Amino acid sequence: MNPLIQAVQEGNIELVLELLERGDDVNVQEESGWTPLHNAVEEGNLDIVQLLLEKGADLHIKKKNGATPFIVAGIVGNVKLLELFLSKGANINEYDNHGFTAFMEAAFYGHVDALKFLYEKGAQVNLGRQTSEEQKKLGKGGTTALMDAAEQGHLDALKILLTTMGADVNVCDNKGRNALIYSFKNPQNKKVKEIICFLLDHGVDVNVRGEKGKTPLILSVEMEDVELVQIMLKRDGTDVNETDKDGNTALLVAVEKKHVDIAQLLCENGAHLDCGDLIGIAQRKYDRKMIKLLREYGASENFHSPCKVYEPNSQRWRDPLIHLSSIYRPMIGKLKIFIQEEYRIAETSEGGVYLGFYDGKEAAVKRFSEDSQRAQQEITCINHCRMNRNLVVFYGTESQKDCLYLCFALCERTLEEHLTGQREAPLQEKDFQNILKSLFKAVQELHRNNYTHQDLHPGNILIDSKNEVCLVDFDKSEQLDESRQKIKDDLKALGRLVLYVVQKRKNTFEEIKAQRDTKIINACKNKDIKDIVQNLLNPGEEFQNRLNDLLSHPFFWNCEIRYRFLRDVGNESDIKKPNFQSKILQELNQTTAYKHWQEKIDKDLMKKMNDFYGKGKYYRETVGDLLKFIRNLGEHFEEDPYKNLKSKIGEPSQYFQNLFPNLVIYVYNKLRNMNYTKHFPSANSF
């Protein structure tokens, strides 16, 4: 052992001074990181601590576990040392590698005076153990001073924390456990009942869960303490039929442990007897008293657990669904649900979304408080719009204990996950078309039913097991007034969603949402997409019908429909036999973008088409003549003179799409602005 550290441990201040004056290192550390100052604090020797500080001892030096001398002072509960270190610049909320502060250590060891002192000096009472993000994911950390006092049985410290210092009785650690669960953790805790009663008197949540999802009632039964079980059952809110993660209820545990008195207490307080093969368990344990008790309360003699192998429809949620289907859960009307992290599939502003079974069907269940205004908005909206096949299917509602459960058909993933997920084949243009078409239809139907969504973003657009798009989350929906101006909010959100989808989530939706309309429009490289986005962001006076128009937009046309459209326009009499005074030809020929279109056409094809009409060039370098060319080729392409060109240029529909990708949208807009729409295909045709 280092001579200086040994002198400190022995309390020999003269030798300590002598060693320091001869040049010994005042901050020397042992293998575990202990310094002379750490040791002096542990020994509670104020004089040596002051001497070491005067000789340059580092107040902030840490042991291997990250504990500073100030934290060690909290462990030993020495108020004078705590005061000294604070005067020298110690941070009252500093913590070691495990997240312990001096305040937590004082609570852990029951040092009431130290607790009071640190509280008066500004210690954070409800601070949880700080830990790394990786440890948080494992459920580590988050323990508070109140939990420490409860676990170690320090009733006096617990009382002061709750009554004087304002400790939050229901704050939870990173595994969701509160002080009540911690009071059960230590088998050596002799004051467990007193501590539990005190916590209950101060409103602690009685249905919180510990390891393996065990409730305080189940933990009380496992302790085989009749009095403790009585205490828990007398408290309002205790659910006698709650289960742990394996589906075991308090009654099932009591039967397993052959504790008849506890089983009787539970039966008297409404325990369900369909939670397992209770009589069978009692028979296997030769427990005649238990068998008699269970029969008196009506337990089934021939309990049959489900033997059918359940195979979920959902592949994404397969494992948790199988587990949920296999365990016992008390039903809430038609709903089977377990509010546990492993069954949570999404967060909401007021609760969460959990896996469940509604009337035997796989469900996504949104949980609200029973008086939630948002829940009522969602129910009203979804009931008005139930015939909308692009909205998520709504099964129904259930309520229990001030909670309202909204049950919907279960989907596989969000739009964001769909766009970025691993798959055998990458998404194609037709996939993006189908996503946007379904989304437009869903919002259009909402508007037709006098509702607006008001919260359109990728997290509220889901993909089901058949790859169908479903719009969800209507808790911010609003009923439209006479002006129907709120429709524009949905249209603007759709404009941003279009860019998000076609960019394959190149930018986050939040980034796109924050951009100005002009930047959104300029970010669209494809002219079809740019036209759609412009119409959504600037819908004009016809905004109420904008989605109906856009559902017939060329973006949703395939190559064959685009080709047919161009041929039909080229077949107009004023184009086929050019009438340069006609309005349609004047409008189409305004651009110079297609001035050299013939140079792009295959030379053999161009020659053959010109020769068909005699010597020299028959076609002019105008849009009108390009359309006439497309029409003429369509009329004759299957004839013998052109058959050898088919292998060269392929199908004309794809050929012209590749050569002139923006021609369709140009012609479409010209005709639309002229209100000349007879050649536009109907939405049903594609």
Helices and strands as residue ranges (DSSP letters): H 3-9, H 13-21, H 36-43, H 46-54, H 69-76, H 79-87, H 102-108, H 112-120, H 133-137, H 145-152, H 155-163, H 179-185, H 192-201, G 211-213, H 216-222, H 226-234, H 250-256, H 260-268, H 278-284, H 288-296, H 318-326, E 335-337, G 341-343, E 344-347, E 352-358, E 361-369, H 373-384, E 394-400, E 403-409, E 413-414, H 415-420, H 429-448, E 451-452, G 458-460, E 461-463, E 469-471, E 478-479, H 487-502, H 509-514, H 517-522, H 527-537, G 543-545, H 546-550, G 554-556, H 559-570, H 573-576, H 583-588, H 597-600, H 603-612, H 623-636, G 640-642, H 643-649, H 652-659, H 663-673, G 683-685
